[in-house]
Amino acid sequence: MSDPNVRASEKVAVVGVVDPVAAVTTVTYTAAIDMGLFMQAMGIFLLGNMPNEIITVGVYPCNAAGNARGTAIKSTVVAAHATSNDNTQVVIGIRRENLLGQALYDRYVQFGIAIAGAGGPAAAVALGVDPIYGPGSDYDLASVTIDESFD
């Protein structure tokens, strides 16, 4: 059961983003996410007025710097369509244990998005969920501002 005294910002952290981009014909990634700090991570992809092209989102194992990647651990494809893929959201998640079988990269992940043709905009936010040590807000990106005025 959830503790009602724990703020949502203590349960999750904003650990990566793909800022809105107009065209992402090659995979655009979030920063590397340290799964040694969280039990789970979740990528939320926001699709704008998309082209009639295949859109692929996924989660990729990587090194700490995020510049070496393996094959996607999980991915999903949004089918090409002139209008039905417009203004939609795609959510993909991963648990720490999903990295255990990775030969090279077993601690860090990145979320990524690619569109087969030019179009967009698209954006993403990656959340670290269920922190192992301390509140999730301890691991927010430096660009995150939390307004706790609802207390």
Secondary structure, DSSP 8 states (H G I E B T S, - for coil): ---TTS-HHHHEEEEEEEEEES--SS-EE---EETTSEEEEEEEEEE-S--SS-EEEEEEEE-TTS-SB-S-SEEEEE---SSTTTTEEEEEEEEGGGGTT-SS-SSEEEEEEEESSS---EEEEEEEEEESSS-GGGG--TT-----TT-
